[in-house]
Amino acid sequence: MSFGTRFSCTIQSWGHSFLDSAPHRRPPLQRQWSSSRTMAAYPSPPVAAAGHAPTAWNALDRRRFDAGPRLGKGAYGEVREYHDRLLASAVAIKRVPSPCESTGEARRILREIAILRAIDNPFVVKLHSVFMSSALDDVYLVFEKLDGDLSHALKAARPHGGLGIDRARRLITQLLSALRHLHALGVIHRDIKPQNILLRSSDDQLKLCDFGLARALPSPTPPPPHSVLSPLPAPLQRSLSTHVVTRWYRAPELLLHAKVYDQGVDIFSAGCVFAEMLTGTPLLHGKDADDALAINQLKATVSLIGRPSNAAVDGMIAASAMEDSGTPHPSHRDGIDRAKYRWQMLEALRGMRLHSVDSMDVRTRLRAQLPTRSGDDTIALLEKMLRWSTDSRITAASALRNTYIAWAAAHTPHPSASTPPPPPPADWMDWEDRAHSIPLLRKMIRSHAQSLP
């Protein structure tokens, strides 16, 4: 079934059920199985007895899931391993506690579910099921489980000077294939880092995971802005948070707190990961983790890829002042005024040493940081991924056409995955502009849960 066929049915049903009917409360994680075989094997779990409301992981149906160890915990939830009897395989289940307590958190988890359901790519982690506890309002996402993540592989390879050029080339090819698919759908991941890249040890297959910060742009494959602060065309005007991407992998437009940006932020992050594969250590390691404005991270970035001229920075400062004049200044969740933050970073940028952004100069600086065995093709691709200006940064689709990557594409699992996906329906993420109430968002999450096995 094509992408359009799968999602047109879902979108049509949303238009009726989400807006016209009241939430349908069910016992914790009770599912209406469509298969008679499934119903026989997994009858609906009983309602918790009075005074014994389910707590956290106990809400999962023990008829289907056998508990395993905890795999990790982050800002938005906890992940544990389970054995799924329905799928007859190990799965990783992410529990997001009570996301519907705020519209922001509810929209974030709904966005993650909708985007993952839209993606069918062997280099993106598969979402098997979604559950929602009626008693606790927790949401459980059931993913395929792999053996580990790239950060562990890098740690093990650090004494040996990285993963080796051939292995790094195969892995970056898979990551670019995943990003090509996302970007063709108008999706930005916004948190590319080794911890969010899973690996399967049997064939070294890579799978991108953790879409908690992902966003779908209003239109697929938007044209990039001409500078880090220039606005997108009117149909794409949507201010996006810059409090995304782990600092060491953050593109310069995010460090400068640009109001709008595009998929280029993923490419820059992927370039940082590629360099780390080659060396075993982070490429842009800002020295001060307590630096709220990330000025030290900006210095590390400028020292490698250069910065625009003073005249260009002055123009960026003036453009920023015009954009912010006469408008209220929204604050970050950490209390930093966004306009003030942007101005301070631009002023800091102007005071930094002027390193050239010329591609040959950047390649020379890259060559000094990479292993001596890194060839010209490796450095050339990396330089194109790390360019300052997002409109000159290479795209995932262009990188996959690079002859340097073409070799690796033939030596990776699922070489046909480089084929771009069909375009999604134009309105597949329209709910972003109309779903603002918690009851409606909760109902949409439940609809996803009911439509998955």
Order of alpha helices (4+ residues) and beta strands (2+ residues): alpha-alpha-beta-beta-beta-alpha-beta-beta-beta-alpha-alpha-beta-beta-beta-beta-alpha-alpha-alpha-alpha-alpha-alpha-alpha-alpha-alpha-alpha
